[in-house]
């Protein structure tokens, strides 16, 4: 779990699209979040099994907009 949080935090902290989302096109930012969610799902599929309505990366994508 910690490694996935670290991966998420490093990605958000180093990605201009996510750091400055208000200055980028919405579609580009959402695509970046979807890519990050896919990477996290690949790292730990059981954590994403079952209900997928509000997996936290997708929730953050909604929250940003």
CHARMM-style PDB file with segment names, atoms N, HN, CA, C and O in Angstrom:
ATOM      1  N   UNK     1       0.816  -1.189   0.000  1.00  0.00      PROA
ATOM      2  CA  UNK     1       0.000   0.000   0.000  1.00  0.00      PROA
ATOM      3  C   UNK     1       0.865   1.259   0.000  1.00  0.00      PROA
ATOM      4  O   UNK     1       0.586   2.214  -0.725  1.00  0.00      PROA
ATOM      5  N   UNK     2       1.902   1.251   0.808  1.00  0.00      PROA
ATOM      6  HN  UNK     2       2.129   0.476   1.397  1.00  0.00      PROA
ATOM      7  CA  UNK     2       2.757   2.436   0.907  1.00  0.00      PROA
ATOM      8  C   UNK     2       3.438   2.716  -0.428  1.00  0.00      PROA
ATOM      9  O   UNK     2       3.567   3.871  -0.831  1.00  0.00      PROA
ATOM     10  N   UNK     3       3.869   1.673  -1.105  1.00  0.00      PROA
ATOM     11  HN  UNK     3       3.764   0.735  -0.777  1.00  0.00      PROA
ATOM     12  CA  UNK     3       4.535   1.887  -2.398  1.00  0.00      PROA
ATOM     13  C   UNK     3       3.580   2.503  -3.411  1.00  0.00      PROA
ATOM     14  O   UNK     3       3.998   3.319  -4.233  1.00  0.00      PROA
ATOM     15  N   UNK     4       2.310   2.127  -3.366  1.00  0.00      PROA
ATOM     16  HN  UNK     4       1.971   1.464  -2.698  1.00  0.00      PROA
ATOM     17  CA  UNK     4       1.339   2.708  -4.290  1.00  0.00      PROA
ATOM     18  C   UNK     4       1.056   4.167  -3.945  1.00  0.00      PROA
ATOM     19  O   UNK     4       0.886   4.998  -4.837  1.00  0.00      PROA
ATOM     20  N   UNK     5       1.006   4.475  -2.659  1.00  0.00      PROA
ATOM     21  HN  UNK     5       1.145   3.800  -1.934  1.00  0.00      PROA
ATOM     22  CA  UNK     5       0.826   5.869  -2.262  1.00  0.00      PROA
ATOM     23  C   UNK     5       2.039   6.700  -2.665  1.00  0.00      PROA
ATOM     24  O   UNK     5       1.902   7.847  -3.089  1.00  0.00      PROA
ATOM     25  N   UNK     6       3.224   6.114  -2.530  1.00  0.00      PROA
ATOM     26  HN  UNK     6       3.335   5.182  -2.186  1.00  0.00      PROA
ATOM     27  CA  UNK     6       4.436   6.804  -2.945  1.00  0.00      PROA
ATOM     28  C   UNK     6       4.424   7.046  -4.447  1.00  0.00      PROA
ATOM     29  O   UNK     6       4.761   8.136  -4.910  1.00  0.00      PROA
ATOM     30  N   UNK     7       4.032   6.024  -5.208  1.00  0.00      PROA
ATOM     31  HN  UNK     7       3.758   5.139  -4.832  1.00  0.00      PROA
ATOM     32  CA  UNK     7       3.942   6.160  -6.669  1.00  0.00      PROA
ATOM     33  C   UNK     7       2.975   7.278  -7.026  1.00  0.00      PROA
ATOM     34  O   UNK     7       3.269   8.121  -7.873  1.00  0.00      PROA
ATOM     35  N   UNK     8       1.815   7.275  -6.371  1.00  0.00      PROA
ATOM     36  HN  UNK     8       1.576   6.590  -5.683  1.00  0.00      PROA
ATOM     37  CA  UNK     8       0.808   8.304  -6.636  1.00  0.00      PROA
ATOM     38  C   UNK     8       1.358   9.689  -6.288  1.00  0.00      PROA
ATOM     39  O   UNK     8       1.259  10.622  -7.084  1.00  0.00      PROA
ATOM     40  N   UNK     9       1.935   9.812  -5.101  1.00  0.00      PROA
ATOM     41  HN  UNK     9       2.016   9.054  -4.454  1.00  0.00      PROA
ATOM     42  CA  UNK     9       2.443  11.097  -4.648  1.00  0.00      PROA
ATOM     43  C   UNK     9       3.555  11.636  -5.530  1.00  0.00      PROA
ATOM     44  O   UNK     9       3.577  12.826  -5.847  1.00  0.00      PROA
ATOM     45  N   UNK    10       4.478  10.770  -5.930  1.00  0.00      PROA
ATOM     46  HN  UNK    10       4.461   9.804  -5.673  1.00  0.00      PROA
ATOM     47  CA  UNK    10       5.564  11.205  -6.807  1.00  0.00      PROA
ATOM     48  C   UNK    10       5.030  11.658  -8.154  1.00  0.00      PROA
ATOM     49  O   UNK    10       5.487  12.658  -8.707  1.00  0.00      PROA
ATOM     50  N   UNK    11       4.067  10.924  -8.679  1.00  0.00      PROA
ATOM     51  HN  UNK    11       3.695  10.111  -8.230  1.00  0.00      PROA
ATOM     52  CA  UNK    11       3.498  11.272  -9.983  1.00  0.00      PROA
ATOM     53  C   UNK    11       2.803  12.627  -9.926  1.00  0.00      PROA
ATOM     54  O   UNK    11       2.991  13.469 -10.805  1.00  0.00      PROA
ATOM     55  N   UNK    12       2.005  12.829  -8.895  1.00  0.00      PROA
ATOM     56  HN  UNK    12       1.852  12.146  -8.181  1.00  0.00      PROA
ATOM     57  CA  UNK    12       1.275  14.088  -8.765  1.00  0.00      PROA
ATOM     58  C   UNK    12       2.251  15.239  -8.520  1.00  0.00      PROA
ATOM     59  O   UNK    12       2.073  16.335  -9.050  1.00  0.00      PROA
ATOM     60  N   UNK    13       3.270  14.984  -7.722  1.00  0.00      PROA
ATOM     61  HN  UNK    13       3.415  14.093  -7.292  1.00  0.00      PROA
ATOM     62  CA  UNK    13       4.221  16.034  -7.361  1.00  0.00      PROA
ATOM     63  C   UNK    13       5.147  16.438  -8.504  1.00  0.00      PROA
ATOM     64  O   UNK    13       5.719  17.529  -8.485  1.00  0.00      PROA
ATOM     65  N   UNK    14       5.299  15.566  -9.500  1.00  0.00      PROA
ATOM     66  HN  UNK    14       4.835  14.680  -9.516  1.00  0.00      PROA
ATOM     67  CA  UNK    14       6.233  15.861 -10.593  1.00  0.00      PROA
ATOM     68  C   UNK    14       5.548  16.105 -11.929  1.00  0.00      PROA
ATOM     69  O   UNK    14       6.218  16.391 -12.921  1.00  0.00      PROA
ATOM     70  N   UNK    15       4.247  15.998 -11.971  1.00  0.00      PROA
ATOM     71  HN  UNK    15       3.702  15.765 -11.165  1.00  0.00      PROA
ATOM     72  CA  UNK    15       3.510  16.131 -13.231  1.00  0.00      PROA
ATOM     73  C   UNK    15       2.887  17.529 -13.328  1.00  0.00      PROA
ATOM     74  O   UNK    15       2.010  17.883 -12.540  1.00  0.00      PROA
ATOM     75  N   UNK    16       3.343  18.298 -14.284  1.00  0.00      PROA
ATOM     76  HN  UNK    16       4.055  18.010 -14.923  1.00  0.00      PROA
ATOM     77  CA  UNK    16       2.822  19.655 -14.454  1.00  0.00      PROA
ATOM     78  C   UNK    16       1.320  19.658 -14.718  1.00  0.00      PROA
ATOM     79  O   UNK    16       0.610  20.553 -14.260  1.00  0.00      PROA
ATOM     80  N   UNK    17       0.837  18.668 -15.448  1.00  0.00      PROA
ATOM     81  HN  UNK    17       1.413  17.940 -15.820  1.00  0.00      PROA
ATOM     82  CA  UNK    17      -0.606  18.598 -15.729  1.00  0.00      PROA
ATOM     83  C   UNK    17      -1.420  18.529 -14.441  1.00  0.00      PROA
ATOM     84  O   UNK    17      -2.481  19.143 -14.330  1.00  0.00      PROA
ATOM     85  N   UNK    18      -0.912  17.776 -13.474  1.00  0.00      PROA
ATOM     86  HN  UNK    18      -0.050  17.277 -13.564  1.00  0.00      PROA
ATOM     87  CA  UNK    18      -1.653  17.610 -12.228  1.00  0.00      PROA
ATOM     88  C   UNK    18      -1.358  18.731 -11.231  1.00  0.00      PROA
ATOM     89  O   UNK    18      -2.237  19.136 -10.469  1.00  0.00      PROA
ATOM     90  N   UNK    19      -0.145  19.221 -11.238  1.00  0.00      PROA
ATOM     91  HN  UNK    19       0.569  18.893 -11.857  1.00  0.00      PROA
ATOM     92  CA  UNK    19       0.208  20.308 -10.332  1.00  0.00      PROA
ATOM     93  C   UNK    19      -0.496  21.608 -10.702  1.00  0.00      PROA
ATOM     94  O   UNK    19      -0.873  22.389  -9.828  1.00  0.00      PROA
ATOM     95  N   UNK    20      -0.668  21.833 -11.978  1.00  0.00      PROA
ATOM     96  HN  UNK    20      -0.362  21.199 -12.688  1.00  0.00      PROA
ATOM     97  CA  UNK    20      -1.261  23.076 -12.471  1.00  0.00      PROA
ATOM     98  C   UNK    20      -2.467  22.789 -13.356  1.00  0.00      PROA
ATOM     99  O   UNK    20      -2.577  23.311 -14.465  1.00  0.00      PROA
ATOM    100  N   UNK    21      -3.358  21.960 -12.855  1.00  0.00      PROA
ATOM    101  HN  UNK    21      -3.268  21.536 -11.954  1.00  0.00      PROA
ATOM    102  CA  UNK    21      -4.495  21.493 -13.642  1.00  0.00      PROA
ATOM    103  C   UNK    21      -5.340  22.634 -14.194  1.00  0.00      PROA
ATOM    104  O   UNK    21      -5.903  22.526 -15.283  1.00  0.00      PROA
ATOM    105  N   UNK    22      -5.427  23.716 -13.446  1.00  0.00      PROA
ATOM    106  HN  UNK    22      -4.970  23.804 -12.561  1.00  0.00      PROA
ATOM    107  CA  UNK    22      -6.276  24.828 -13.886  1.00  0.00      PROA
ATOM    108  C   UNK    22      -5.749  25.517 -15.142  1.00  0.00      PROA
ATOM    109  O   UNK    22      -6.478  26.264 -15.794  1.00  0.00      PROA
ATOM    110  N   UNK    23      -4.491  25.270 -15.480  1.00  0.00      PROA
ATOM    111  HN  UNK    23      -3.899  24.663 -14.950  1.00  0.00      PROA
ATOM    112  CA  UNK    23      -3.892  25.901 -16.663  1.00  0.00      PROA
ATOM    113  C   UNK    23      -3.841  24.974 -17.874  1.00  0.00      PROA
ATOM    114  O   UNK    23      -3.290  25.341 -18.912  1.00  0.00      PROA
ATOM    115  N   UNK    24      -4.410  23.785 -17.749  1.00  0.00      PROA
ATOM    116  HN  UNK    24      -4.858  23.488 -16.906  1.00  0.00      PROA
ATOM    117  CA  UNK    24      -4.377  22.800 -18.832  1.00  0.00      PROA
ATOM    118  C   UNK    24      -5.799  22.428 -19.244  1.00  0.00      PROA
ATOM    119  O   UNK    24      -6.761  22.668 -18.514  1.00  0.00      PROA
ATOM    120  N   UNK    25      -5.903  21.843 -20.417  1.00  0.00      PROA
ATOM    121  HN  UNK    25      -5.122  21.647 -21.009  1.00  0.00      PROA
ATOM    122  CA  UNK    25      -7.200  21.366 -20.901  1.00  0.00      PROA
ATOM    123  C   UNK    25      -7.714  20.247 -19.995  1.00  0.00      PROA
ATOM    124  O   UNK    25      -6.952  19.380 -19.565  1.00  0.00      PROA
ATOM    125  N   UNK    26      -8.986  20.279 -19.721  1.00  0.00      PROA
ATOM    126  HN  UNK    26      -9.604  20.983 -20.071  1.00  0.00      PROA
ATOM    127  CA  UNK    26      -9.601  19.285 -18.846  1.00  0.00      PROA
ATOM    128  C   UNK    26      -9.354  17.864 -19.345  1.00  0.00      PROA
ATOM    129  O   UNK    26      -9.038  16.977 -18.552  1.00  0.00      PROA
ATOM    130  N   UNK    27      -9.494  17.640 -20.642  1.00  0.00      PROA
ATOM    131  HN  UNK    27      -9.751  18.360 -21.287  1.00  0.00      PROA
ATOM    132  CA  UNK    27      -9.302  16.293 -21.187  1.00  0.00      PROA
ATOM    133  C   UNK    27      -7.896  15.776 -20.954  1.00  0.00      PROA
ATOM    134  O   UNK    27      -7.713  14.587 -20.692  1.00  0.00      PROA
ATOM    135  N   UNK    28      -6.900  16.642 -21.042  1.00  0.00      PROA
ATOM    136  HN  UNK    28      -7.048  17.608 -21.255  1.00  0.00      PROA
ATOM    137  CA  UNK    28      -5.508  16.221 -20.828  1.00  0.00      PROA
ATOM    138  C   UNK    28      -5.279  15.827 -19.372  1.00  0.00      PROA
ATOM    139  O   UNK    28      -4.595  14.843 -19.093  1.00  0.00      PROA
ATOM    140  N   UNK    29      -5.844  16.587 -18.453  1.00  0.00      PROA
ATOM    141  HN  UNK    29      -6.400  17.387 -18.679  1.00  0.00      PROA
ATOM    142  CA  UNK    29      -5.686  16.289 -17.035  1.00  0.00      PROA
ATOM    143  C   UNK    29      -6.406  14.989 -16.689  1.00  0.00      PROA
ATOM    144  O   UNK    29      -5.864  14.146 -15.974  1.00  0.00      PROA
ATOM    145  N   UNK    30      -7.617  14.828 -17.191  1.00  0.00      PROA
ATOM    146  HN  UNK    30      -8.058  15.513 -17.772  1.00  0.00      PROA
ATOM    147  CA  UNK    30      -8.359  13.589 -16.926  1.00  0.00      PROA
ATOM    148  C   UNK    30      -7.647  12.381 -17.526  1.00  0.00      PROA
ATOM    149  O   UNK    30      -7.642  11.309 -16.920  1.00  0.00      PROA
ATOM    150  N   UNK    31      -7.054  12.532 -18.689  1.00  0.00      PROA
ATOM    151  HN  UNK    31      -7.059  13.403 -19.181  1.00  0.00      PROA
ATOM    152  CA  UNK    31      -6.302  11.428 -19.304  1.00  0.00      PROA
ATOM    153  C   UNK    31      -5.106  11.057 -18.437  1.00  0.00      PROA
ATOM    154  O   UNK    31      -4.796   9.876 -18.277  1.00  0.00      PROA
ATOM    155  N   UNK    32      -4.441  12.048 -17.883  1.00  0.00      PROA
ATOM    156  HN  UNK    32      -4.692  13.007 -18.013  1.00  0.00      PROA
ATOM    157  CA  UNK    32      -3.304  11.788 -16.989  1.00  0.00      PROA
ATOM    158  C   UNK    32      -3.762  11.029 -15.752  1.00  0.00      PROA
ATOM    159  O   UNK    32      -3.096  10.085 -15.326  1.00  0.00      PROA
ATOM    160  N   UNK    33      -4.885  11.427 -15.173  1.00  0.00      PROA
ATOM    161  HN  UNK    33      -5.426  12.194 -15.519  1.00  0.00      PROA
ATOM    162  CA  UNK    33      -5.418  10.730 -14.003  1.00  0.00      PROA
ATOM    163  C   UNK    33      -5.859   9.305 -14.344  1.00  0.00      PROA
ATOM    164  O   UNK    33      -5.675   8.386 -13.546  1.00  0.00      PROA
ATOM    165  N   UNK    34      -6.433   9.129 -15.513  1.00  0.00      PROA
ATOM    166  HN  UNK    34      -6.582   9.875 -16.162  1.00  0.00      PROA
ATOM    167  CA  UNK    34      -6.832   7.779 -15.932  1.00  0.00      PROA
ATOM    168  C   UNK    34      -5.612   6.890 -16.120  1.00  0.00      PROA
ATOM    169  O   UNK    34      -5.644   5.710 -15.771  1.00  0.00      PROA
ATOM    170  N   UNK    35      -4.539   7.446 -16.667  1.00  0.00      PROA
ATOM    171  HN  UNK    35      -4.513   8.404 -16.951  1.00  0.00      PROA
ATOM    172  CA  UNK    35      -3.303   6.675 -16.832  1.00  0.00      PROA
ATOM    173  C   UNK    35      -2.725   6.297 -15.469  1.00  0.00      PROA
ATOM    174  O   UNK    35      -2.271   5.170 -15.274  1.00  0.00      PROA
ATOM    175  N   UNK    36      -2.743   7.224 -14.546  1.00  0.00      PROA
ATOM    176  HN  UNK    36      -3.112   8.140 -14.705  1.00  0.00      PROA
ATOM    177  CA  UNK    36      -2.256   6.945 -13.202  1.00  0.00      PROA
ATOM    178  C   UNK    36      -3.117   5.869 -12.538  1.00  0.00      PROA
ATOM    179  O   UNK    36      -2.585   4.967 -11.890  1.00  0.00      PROA
ATOM    180  N   UNK    37      -4.416   5.954 -12.689  1.00  0.00      PROA
ATOM    181  HN  UNK    37      -4.848   6.687 -13.215  1.00  0.00      PROA
ATOM    182  CA  UNK    37      -5.305   4.939 -12.127  1.00  0.00      PROA
ATOM    183  C   UNK    37      -5.001   3.571 -12.720  1.00  0.00      PROA
ATOM    184  O   UNK    37      -5.000   2.576 -11.996  1.00  0.00      PROA
ATOM    185  N   UNK    38      -4.744   3.503 -14.010  1.00  0.00      PROA
ATOM    186  HN  UNK    38      -4.745   4.312 -14.598  1.00  0.00      PROA
ATOM    187  CA  UNK    38      -4.419   2.225 -14.660  1.00  0.00      PROA
ATOM    188  C   UNK    38      -3.121   1.660 -14.098  1.00  0.00      PROA
ATOM    189  O   UNK    38      -3.016   0.453 -13.882  1.00  0.00      PROA
ATOM    190  N   UNK    39      -2.129   2.522 -13.858  1.00  0.00      PROA
ATOM    191  HN  UNK    39      -2.215   3.503 -14.033  1.00  0.00      PROA
ATOM    192  CA  UNK    39      -0.861   2.058 -13.288  1.00  0.00      PROA
ATOM    193  C   UNK    39      -1.071   1.513 -11.873  1.00  0.00      PROA
ATOM    194  O   UNK    39      -0.507   0.481 -11.509  1.00  0.00      PROA
ATOM    195  N   UNK    40      -1.882   2.211 -11.083  1.00  0.00      PROA
ATOM    196  HN  UNK    40      -2.339   3.049 -11.379  1.00  0.00      PROA
ATOM    197  CA  UNK    40      -2.140   1.743  -9.729  1.00  0.00      PROA
ATOM    198  C   UNK    40      -2.912   0.426  -9.737  1.00  0.00      PROA
ATOM    199  O   UNK    40      -2.641  -0.457  -8.923  1.00  0.00      PROA
ATOM    200  N   UNK    41      -3.866   0.290 -10.649  1.00  0.00      PROA
ATOM    201  HN  UNK    41      -4.086   1.007 -11.310  1.00  0.00      PROA
ATOM    202  CA  UNK    41      -4.611  -0.964 -10.765  1.00  0.00      PROA
ATOM    203  C   UNK    41      -3.696  -2.111 -11.166  1.00  0.00      PROA
ATOM    204  O   UNK    41      -3.878  -3.241 -10.712  1.00  0.00      PROA
ATOM    205  N   UNK    42      -2.709  -1.825 -12.017  1.00  0.00      PROA
ATOM    206  HN  UNK    42      -2.561  -0.907 -12.385  1.00  0.00      PROA
ATOM    207  CA  UNK    42      -1.761  -2.857 -12.445  1.00  0.00      PROA
ATOM    208  C   UNK    42      -0.881  -3.299 -11.281  1.00  0.00      PROA
ATOM    209  O   UNK    42      -0.537  -4.476 -11.176  1.00  0.00      PROA
ATOM    210  N   UNK    43      -0.515  -2.365 -10.409  1.00  0.00      PROA
ATOM    211  HN  UNK    43      -0.794  -1.409 -10.494  1.00  0.00      PROA
ATOM    212  CA  UNK    43       0.328  -2.676  -9.252  1.00  0.00      PROA
ATOM    213  C   UNK    43      -0.396  -3.541  -8.230  1.00  0.00      PROA
ATOM    214  O   UNK    43       0.217  -4.395  -7.590  1.00  0.00      PROA
ATOM    215  N   UNK    44      -1.690  -3.325  -8.077  1.00  0.00      PROA
ATOM    216  HN  UNK    44      -2.188  -2.631  -8.597  1.00  0.00      PROA
ATOM    217  CA  UNK    44      -2.440  -4.017  -7.029  1.00  0.00      PROA
ATOM    218  C   UNK    44      -3.881  -4.277  -7.464  1.00  0.00      PROA
ATOM    219  O   UNK    44      -4.806  -3.624  -6.980  1.00  0.00      PROA
ATOM    220  N   UNK    45      -4.072  -5.238  -8.383  1.00  0.00      PROA
ATOM    221  HN  UNK    45      -3.321  -5.768  -8.776  1.00  0.00      PROA
ATOM    222  CA  UNK    45      -5.420  -5.518  -8.887  1.00  0.00      PROA
ATOM    223  C   UNK    45      -6.458  -5.826  -7.805  1.00  0.00      PROA
ATOM    224  O   UNK    45      -7.593  -5.366  -7.925  1.00  0.00      PROA
ATOM    225  N   UNK    46      -6.119  -6.592  -6.739  1.00  0.00      PROA
ATOM    226  HN  UNK    46      -5.197  -6.966  -6.642  1.00  0.00      PROA
ATOM    227  CA  UNK    46      -7.144  -6.874  -5.737  1.00  0.00      PROA
ATOM    228  C   UNK    46      -7.695  -5.626  -5.054  1.00  0.00      PROA
ATOM    229  O   UNK    46      -8.851  -5.608  -4.632  1.00  0.00      PROA
ATOM    230  N   UNK    47      -6.884  -4.598  -4.946  1.00  0.00      PROA
ATOM    231  HN  UNK    47      -5.945  -4.613  -5.289  1.00  0.00      PROA
ATOM    232  CA  UNK    47      -7.349  -3.365  -4.307  1.00  0.00      PROA
ATOM    233  C   UNK    47      -8.421  -2.676  -5.136  1.00  0.00      PROA
ATOM    234  O   UNK    47      -9.181  -1.855  -4.622  1.00  0.00      PROA
ATOM    235  N   UNK    48      -8.481  -3.011  -6.416  1.00  0.00      PROA
ATOM    236  HN  UNK    48      -7.864  -3.678  -6.834  1.00  0.00      PROA
ATOM    237  CA  UNK    48      -9.429  -2.371  -7.307  1.00  0.00      PROA
ATOM    238  C   UNK    48     -10.532  -3.322  -7.764  1.00  0.00      PROA
ATOM    239  O   UNK    48     -11.352  -2.963  -8.609  1.00  0.00      PROA
ATOM    240  N   UNK    49     -10.554  -4.523  -7.211  1.00  0.00      PROA
ATOM    241  HN  UNK    49      -9.888  -4.815  -6.524  1.00  0.00      PROA
ATOM    242  CA  UNK    49     -11.574  -5.505  -7.584  1.00  0.00      PROA
ATOM    243  C   UNK    49     -12.896  -5.154  -6.910  1.00  0.00      PROA
ATOM    244  O   UNK    49     -12.918  -4.564  -5.830  1.00  0.00      PROA
ATOM    245  N   UNK    50     -13.969  -5.513  -7.543  1.00  0.00      PROA
ATOM    246  HN  UNK    50     -13.952  -5.992  -8.421  1.00  0.00      PROA
ATOM    247  CA  UNK    50     -15.283  -5.269  -6.957  1.00  0.00      PROA
ATOM    248  C   UNK    50     -15.855  -3.939  -7.388  1.00  0.00      PROA
ATOM    249  O   UNK    50     -15.778  -3.561  -8.557  1.00  0.00      PROA
ATOM    250  N   UNK    51     -16.423  -3.242  -6.441  1.00  0.00      PROA
ATOM    251  HN  UNK    51     -16.486  -3.549  -5.491  1.00  0.00      PROA
ATOM    252  CA  UNK    51     -17.083  -1.969  -6.717  1.00  0.00      PROA
ATOM    253  C   UNK    51     -16.068  -0.963  -7.265  1.00  0.00      PROA
ATOM    254  O   UNK    51     -15.014  -0.742  -6.668  1.00  0.00      PROA
ATOM    255  N   UNK    52     -16.398  -0.359  -8.404  1.00  0.00      PROA
ATOM    256  HN  UNK    52     -17.254  -0.539  -8.889  1.00  0.00      PROA
ATOM    257  CA  UNK    52     -15.460   0.571  -9.034  1.00  0.00      PROA
ATOM    258  C   UNK    52     -16.054   1.961  -9.223  1.00  0.00      PROA
ATOM    259  O   UNK    52     -15.538   2.749 -10.016  1.00  0.00      PROA
ATOM    260  N   UNK    53     -17.103   2.266  -8.524  1.00  0.00      PROA
ATOM    261  HN  UNK    53     -17.522   1.627  -7.880  1.00  0.00      PROA
ATOM    262  CA  UNK    53     -17.750   3.564  -8.702  1.00  0.00      PROA
ATOM    263  C   UNK    53     -16.899   4.741  -8.257  1.00  0.00      PROA
ATOM    264  O   UNK    53     -16.903   5.792  -8.897  1.00  0.00      PROA
ATOM    265  N   UNK    54     -16.170   4.567  -7.162  1.00  0.00      PROA
ATOM    266  HN  UNK    54     -16.167   3.712  -6.642  1.00  0.00      PROA
ATOM    267  CA  UNK    54     -15.377   5.675  -6.659  1.00  0.00      PROA
ATOM    268  C   UNK    54     -13.991   5.223  -6.225  1.00  0.00      PROA
ATOM    269  O   UNK    54     -13.577   5.483  -5.096  1.00  0.00      PROA
ATOM    270  N   UNK    55     -13.284   4.558  -7.104  1.00  0.00      PROA
ATOM    271  HN  UNK    55     -13.620   4.347  -8.022  1.00  0.00      PROA
ATOM    272  CA  UNK    55     -11.884   4.268  -6.825  1.00  0.00      PROA
ATOM    273  C   UNK    55     -11.186   5.613  -6.721  1.00  0.00      PROA
ATOM    274  O   UNK    55     -11.458   6.506  -7.524  1.00  0.00      PROA
ATOM    275  N   UNK    56     -10.311   5.779  -5.771  1.00  0.00      PROA
ATOM    276  HN  UNK    56     -10.090   5.054  -5.119  1.00  0.00      PROA
ATOM    277  CA  UNK    56      -9.842   7.129  -5.435  1.00  0.00      PROA
ATOM    278  C   UNK    56      -9.207   7.912  -6.567  1.00  0.00      PROA
ATOM    279  O   UNK    56      -9.418   9.124  -6.594  1.00  0.00      PROA
ATOM    280  N   UNK    57      -8.445   7.351  -7.515  1.00  0.00      PROA
ATOM    281  HN  UNK    57      -8.274   6.366  -7.493  1.00  0.00      PROA
ATOM    282  CA  UNK    57      -7.958   8.209  -8.602  1.00  0.00      PROA
ATOM    283  C   UNK    57      -9.087   8.770  -9.459  1.00  0.00      PROA
ATOM    284  O   UNK    57      -9.039   9.923  -9.887  1.00  0.00      PROA
ATOM    285  N   UNK    58     -10.106   7.942  -9.705  1.00  0.00      PROA
ATOM    286  HN  UNK    58     -10.145   7.005  -9.357  1.00  0.00      PROA
ATOM    287  CA  UNK    58     -11.241   8.432 -10.471  1.00  0.00      PROA
ATOM    288  C   UNK    58     -12.020   9.469  -9.668  1.00  0.00      PROA
ATOM    289  O   UNK    58     -12.533  10.438 -10.229  1.00  0.00      PROA
ATOM    290  N   UNK    59     -12.107   9.264  -8.356  1.00  0.00      PROA
ATOM    291  HN  UNK    59     -11.691   8.477  -7.900  1.00  0.00      PROA
ATOM    292  CA  UNK    59     -12.763  10.246  -7.507  1.00  0.00      PROA
ATOM    293  C   UNK    59     -12.016  11.579  -7.570  1.00  0.00      PROA
ATOM    294  O   UNK    59     -12.636  12.640  -7.644  1.00  0.00      PROA
ATOM    295  N   UNK    60     -10.689  11.520  -7.542  1.00  0.00      PROA
ATOM    296  HN  UNK    60     -10.185  10.659  -7.482  1.00  0.00      PROA
ATOM    297  CA  UNK    60      -9.909  12.751  -7.638  1.00  0.00      PROA
ATOM    298  C   UNK    60     -10.115  13.430  -8.980  1.00  0.00      PROA
ATOM    299  O   UNK    60     -10.129  14.658  -9.057  1.00  0.00      PROA
ATOM    300  N   UNK    61     -10.274  12.651 -10.028  1.00  0.00      PROA
ATOM    301  HN  UNK    61     -10.263  11.653  -9.965  1.00  0.00      PROA
ATOM    302  CA  UNK    61     -10.530  13.243 -11.344  1.00  0.00      PROA
ATOM    303  C   UNK    61     -11.828  14.041 -11.304  1.00  0.00      PROA
ATOM    304  O   UNK    61     -11.907  15.137 -11.859  1.00  0.00      PROA
ATOM    305  N   UNK    62     -12.834  13.495 -10.651  1.00  0.00      PROA
ATOM    306  HN  UNK    62     -12.770  12.605 -10.200  1.00  0.00      PROA
ATOM    307  CA  UNK    62     -14.112  14.218 -10.536  1.00  0.00      PROA
ATOM    308  C   UNK    62     -13.951  15.447  -9.645  1.00  0.00      PROA
ATOM    309  O   UNK    62     -14.522  16.500  -9.929  1.00  0.00      PROA
ATOM    310  N   UNK    63     -13.178  15.316  -8.573  1.00  0.00      PROA
ATOM    311  HN  UNK    63     -12.714  14.461  -8.343  1.00  0.00      PROA
ATOM    312  CA  UNK    63     -12.996  16.396  -7.622  1.00  0.00      PROA
ATOM    313  C   UNK    63     -12.267  17.588  -8.260  1.00  0.00      PROA
ATOM    314  O   UNK    63     -12.581  18.740  -7.961  1.00  0.00      PROA
ATOM    315  N   UNK    64     -11.296  17.310  -9.135  1.00  0.00      PROA
ATOM    316  HN  UNK    64     -11.041  16.374  -9.378  1.00  0.00      PROA
ATOM    317  CA  UNK    64     -10.556  18.398  -9.767  1.00  0.00      PROA
ATOM    318  C   UNK    64     -11.462  19.287 -10.598  1.00  0.00      PROA
ATOM    319  O   UNK    64     -11.174  20.473 -10.763  1.00  0.00      PROA
ATOM    320  N   UNK    65     -12.537  18.750 -11.120  1.00  0.00      PROA
ATOM    321  HN  UNK    65     -12.770  17.787 -10.986  1.00  0.00      PROA
ATOM    322  CA  UNK    65     -13.415  19.521 -11.997  1.00  0.00      PROA
ATOM    323  C   UNK    65     -14.733  19.685 -11.319  1.00  0.00      PROA
ATOM    324  OT1 UNK    65     -15.640  20.305 -11.874  1.00  0.00      PROA
TER     325      UNK     65
END
